[in-house]
Amino acid sequence: MTWQLFEKFVALYRCVKSVAYCGAPVSLSEFHVGARFGWIAGIGIGEQHARKVVEAIKQYPTKSSAIARAIAGGNGVSISTDRGEVDIHEMDSIVINGTSAPAGDLFSLVQLIIGDQQQAPCNEVLQCKLLQSKRKITAEMYEEEMQKAVDQNVDVFLLITAAEADSFPLPPRCGLVSKSEFDEYFGLFACRAYRSFQAPNINFASYHELC
């Protein structure tokens, strides 16, 4: 339950960013300030709508190429969610993927900008990674998570964890929030982000926290 709460927290925090930068294109590094990225120089992101969080009722691939095929095999335009059918091409949603999907945890279609030119829309995929105490994110682990989640050099990938990470170079358009970057990335919300990892105390938690 706690990991699902963290996914929802990250999705809501991403929504806050869409509100803060709605209609005002910014660099990808500023949009995800605090995260450590590979090469993203000159890449911006334009959010035209404040986004909402929806939960997919089944598992979807999150690579741009794969999800296009998955949607085409269904009704052609939409993702099936707890709020009904959602057209990700509207770019007004953050989708929490189906539980245990062999892909990214959260995904959305985004508009990247290079120079003053809008690029073809691509997926932004956020992966939330829980590790046992004292384990670290390694380069091999990061590569495995990235390969299942995105089309490299096309999509944007951000792995988020409270665990420590080894020092290793990141691919273009790929980022990492580990223990070292966690507080800076989440800012004033960092304490709440840490709390979402923890199971509520049955003696003191509210009904809402337990359900």
C-alpha positions in Angstrom: 0.0 0.0 0.0 2.8 2.5 0.9 4.4 2.2 -2.5 1.2 2.9 -4.2 0.8 6.0 -2.0 4.2 7.1 -3.1 3.3 6.7 -6.8 0.2 8.8 -6.2 2.2 11.4 -4.4 4.7 11.6 -7.3 1.8 11.9 -9.8 0.2 14.7 -7.8 3.6 16.5 -7.5 4.0 16.3 -11.3 0.5 17.8 -11.6 1.6 20.7 -9.4 4.4 21.3 -11.9 1.9 21.4 -14.8 -0.1 24.1 -13.0 3.0 26.1 -12.1 4.4 26.1 -15.7 1.1 26.0 -17.6 1.4 28.2 -20.8 5.0 29.1 -20.0 7.6 26.9 -21.7 10.7 26.2 -19.6 13.9 24.2 -19.9 13.6 20.5 -18.9 16.3 21.1 -16.3 14.2 23.9 -14.7 11.0 21.9 -14.9 12.6 19.0 -13.0 14.9 21.1 -10.9 16.8 19.1 -8.4 17.0 15.9 -10.5 20.3 14.7 -12.0 20.1 14.4 -15.8 22.1 13.2 -18.7 22.3 15.5 -21.8 19.3 17.8 -22.0 20.9 21.0 -23.1 18.6 23.2 -25.2 15.5 21.0 -24.5 12.4 22.7 -23.2 8.9 21.5 -22.2 5.6 23.2 -22.9 2.6 22.4 -20.7 -0.6 23.8 -22.2 -3.0 22.4 -19.6 -3.1 21.7 -15.9 -3.0 18.0 -15.7 -5.2 15.5 -13.7 -4.2 12.2 -12.2 -5.9 9.1 -13.6 -5.3 5.4 -12.9 -5.2 2.9 -15.7 -7.4 -0.1 -15.2 -5.0 -2.4 -17.0 -1.3 -2.4 -17.8 0.0 -0.3 -20.7 3.5 -0.2 -22.3 5.0 3.3 -21.8 7.4 3.5 -24.7 6.1 6.0 -27.3 6.3 3.4 -30.1 4.7 0.6 -28.0 1.8 2.6 -26.5 0.9 3.8 -30.0 0.4 0.2 -31.1 -1.4 -0.7 -27.9 -3.9 2.2 -28.3 -4.4 1.4 -32.0 -5.3 -2.2 -31.0 -8.0 -0.9 -28.7 -10.3 2.0 -29.5 -7.7 3.9 -31.4 -7.3 7.0 -29.2 -7.8 6.4 -25.5 -6.5 4.9 -22.2 -9.0 3.0 -20.1 -8.9 4.6 -16.6 -10.8 4.9 -13.3 -12.3 8.1 -14.8 -13.4 6.5 -18.0 -11.6 6.8 -21.4 -8.8 9.3 -21.4 -7.2 10.6 -24.6 -3.5 11.1 -23.7 -3.1 13.2 -26.9 -5.0 16.0 -25.0 -1.9 16.3 -22.8 -4.0 17.0 -19.7 -3.4 13.8 -17.7 -0.8 11.9 -15.7 -1.5 8.2 -15.9 -0.7 5.8 -13.1 -0.1 2.5 -14.9 -1.7 -0.8 -14.0 -0.2 -2.5 -11.0 3.1 -4.4 -11.6 3.2 -3.3 -15.3 6.4 -4.4 -17.0 6.9 -0.7 -18.0 7.0 2.7 -16.3 4.8 3.5 -13.3 3.6 6.9 -14.4 3.4 8.3 -17.9 2.1 11.2 -19.9 2.4 12.6 -23.4 4.4 15.8 -23.4 5.5 18.5 -25.9 9.2 19.1 -26.0 10.8 22.2 -27.6 14.3 22.4 -29.0 15.3 25.9 -29.8 12.0 27.5 -30.9 10.8 24.3 -32.7 8.1 22.1 -31.2 9.1 18.4 -31.5 6.8 15.5 -32.1 5.0 14.7 -28.8 6.7 11.9 -26.8 6.2 10.2 -23.5 7.5 11.4 -20.2 7.8 8.3 -17.9 8.4 8.4 -14.2 9.6 5.2 -12.4 9.3 4.9 -8.6 11.8 2.4 -7.2 11.7 0.9 -3.8 14.8 -0.9 -2.5 15.6 -2.7 0.7 17.7 -0.9 3.3 21.4 -0.4 2.3 20.8 -1.4 -1.4 21.9 1.2 -4.0 20.8 2.0 -7.5 23.5 0.7 -9.8 24.1 1.5 -13.4 22.9 -1.9 -14.4 19.7 -1.5 -12.4 19.0 1.9 -13.9 19.6 0.6 -17.4 17.1 -2.2 -16.9 14.4 0.2 -15.6 15.0 2.6 -18.5 15.0 0.0 -21.2 11.6 -1.4 -20.2 10.0 2.1 -19.8 11.1 4.4 -22.7 12.4 4.7 -26.3 15.9 6.0 -25.7 16.7 9.4 -27.2 13.0 9.9 -27.9 11.2 9.8 -24.5 12.0 11.4 -21.2 12.7 9.1 -18.3 13.0 9.9 -14.6 13.7 7.3 -11.9 12.7 8.4 -8.4 13.9 6.6 -5.3 14.8 7.4 -1.7 17.7 5.0 -1.9 21.3 5.9 -2.5 22.7 5.6 -6.0 26.2 4.8 -7.4 27.8 7.4 -9.5 27.3 6.7 -13.2 26.7 8.7 -16.3 23.0 9.1 -17.4 21.8 8.7 -21.0 20.3 11.7 -22.9 16.8 12.7 -21.7 17.2 10.5 -18.7 17.3 11.6 -15.1 17.6 10.3 -11.5 16.3 11.4 -8.2 18.0 9.4 -5.5 18.7 10.0 -1.8 21.2 12.8 -2.7 18.7 14.7 -4.8 15.4 13.8 -3.0 15.1 16.8 -0.7 16.1 19.3 -3.4 13.7 17.8 -6.0 10.6 17.7 -3.7 11.5 20.9 -1.8 8.9 21.7 0.9 7.1 18.5 0.0 10.1 16.2 0.8 8.9 15.4 4.3 5.5 14.3 2.9 7.2 12.3 0.2 9.2 10.4 2.8 6.0 9.8 4.9 4.3 8.1 1.9 6.9 5.3 2.2 5.7 4.5 5.7 2.7 2.4 6.7 0.3 4.3 9.0 0.2 3.5 12.7 -3.1 1.7 13.3 -3.4 3.3 16.7 -3.1 6.9 15.5 -3.9 7.0 11.8 -7.2 8.4 10.5 -9.8 6.3 8.7 -8.7 7.9 5.4 -5.1 6.9 6.0 -5.9 3.3 6.7 -8.3 2.8 3.8 
